[in-house]
């Protein structure tokens, strides 16, 4: 049951947009991925290093319940504090091989050009299959 409830937002999100927009979005997924990678590699080359994400665990005090104290006619609820662990994602710079990054960029740009040509045909097919309705 819990898994079914967790899928509802995903289904609603997937249902966003017109059929044509969904078709185009689905057809250009790989092109968007490669375009993002091109930007990342270009940034690495410009900076001279890359960013690596890593996770670390920290602890913080949080309210985990309440203690009830009765003094005469007064009832006081005092928060009870507990140490709770949480995960933090951080980034650190890592060295790159500029020559390898340039080769990677060339390969990605070539792949991006191929995907762009294919995407044009796919977008045209989506527009033909799902023409926009005029209001």
C-alpha positions, 0 to 999 in steps of 0.5 A: 500500500505504501509503495502505491501511495509513493507512486501517485506523485510520479504518475501525476508528474508524468501526466503533466503536459500535452501528449505532444510535449510528453512525446518530445520530452521522451524523445529528447531525453538522451540529448538533454543528458548529453547536453548536461554532460557537455556543460559539466565537462566544459566547466571542468576544463575551464576550472581545471578540476572537477567536483566530486560528491560525497556523503557524510553523516552528522548528528544534531539535537532534535525534539523526539518527544515530551516529558510531562511534569506536574507541579501542584496544579501546573502541568508542564510539557518539556521537550525531550531532546535526542541526537539524530543522525542525518546525511549531508551531501558535500562536494570536493574538488578533484584533479582532472587530466585536461587532455582526457577531458578535451577528448571526452568533450570532443566525443560528447560534442560529436554525440550531441550533434548526432542526437540533435539530428535524430531529435529533429526527426523525432520532434517532427514525428511527435508534432505530426502524431500529436498536432496542437489543438487550437483554442 
